[in-house]
Amino acid sequence: TYTIARAPLNISAIDQSKIYGDTLTFDSADYTITGLKHNQTAVVNLTSAGAADTAPVGPYAINFVSFAAGGATPINPANYILGTYTSKILTVTPAPLTVTI
C-alpha cells in the first residue's frame, strides 16, 4: 500500500498599517503562500484585533484563520496541510486631527 501525504503550505502575512477609525479587510495582497502544486490557487483568511475601526492606536498580531479553494485553479483543501505560518504586525496609527480656529 501507498500513503499519499498532504502537501504543506507555507503562509506568511505581510506587515500592514491603517489609520485609527478605518477598517482593514485582508485580501490576497496581504500574504504570500508557497507549496501549491500544479499551478493551483488558494485563498487565505487572516484576522487581527487591530482590523476594526475602533481598534486603539498600537501594534496587533495578524493571525491565520484558514486556507480554502479559490482563484483560477482552486485547490482541493484535503490535499494540503498548513506547514508554517509566519505572523506579522498590523500597526494602527493615529488619525490626523484638524483644528479650525
C-alpha positions, 0 to 999 in steps of 0.5 A: 500500500501507498500513503499519499501525504498532504502537501504543506503550505507555507503562509506568511502575512505581510506587515500592514498599517491603517489609520485609527477609525478605518477598517482593514479587510485582508485580501490576497495582497496581504500574504504570500503562500508557497507549496501549491502544486500544479499551478493551483490557487488558494485563498487565505483568511487572516484576522487581527484585533487591530482590523476594526475601526475602533481598534486603539492606536498600537501594534496587533498580531495578524493571525491565520484563520484558514486556507480554502479553494479559490482563484483560477485553479482552486485547490482541493483543501484535503490535499494540503496541510498548513506547514508554517505560518509566519505572523506579522504586525498590523500597526494602527496609527493615529488619525490626523486631527484638524483644528479650525480656529 
